[in-house]
């Protein structure tokens, strides 16, 4: 069968939606961190042409109504031109138990990898550790990735699958451990693998033992346990608040936590809340310095 035997579907206009998942990217490329860009590169390697453009448009317009991520599987609902949303499935080949063991050994050999992963960061050269174990973090071949959509488009991946792909790239920016989850190793399992290997690795075990032998940091003066001190309080030390000034970075904790998963608002989650954090900070400074209440 040649490509002429396939039916041709003219580009259609999707039905408008409300409350769909909207991409944080308004223009240009998707994904900020290297691991998100690597995921997007897998999709763009299929050379889908105009379907990629329409997929980006769907992602930015909020045509994707729902996304669920499970071990080795992404399911989604995408609103197209028909009243009933299309069902999308993206299956990623998971690692076997034997491959998990190889991965744990490869990562545990690099103390920096283990430290960064346990801290929730994705090391820049972690793909080399995967390659050293004969594995890959991201899908490399068509056999590692299977996609399906209930739409009538013969192309696979279609624009609906592409839209989900792009949104997942942004979600990887927020939580890089989702990549491991799709490969069958979620955060808890990865932590367990690292713990098992680190406990049997002599250099790492010695480092952990050395850290455990370090004296504990000095503690502050004990709290007065008397009932009188509890109910009546005690005099506060001078300058107990420290220096009162505006923080150098507004909403630092909010920025550290990152975006809300699969955000559905018209404005970026952080952009919507930073003004409130800024106003609260200024008001708190006025109160602490004796301003109006």
Helices and strands as residue ranges (DSSP letters): G 3-5, H 34-44, H 50-61, E 64-70, E 73-78, E 86-92, H 97-108, H 111-118, H 126-132, G 142-144, E 145-149, H 159-174, H 177-182, H 187-200, H 202-213, H 227-232, H 252-257, H 269-288
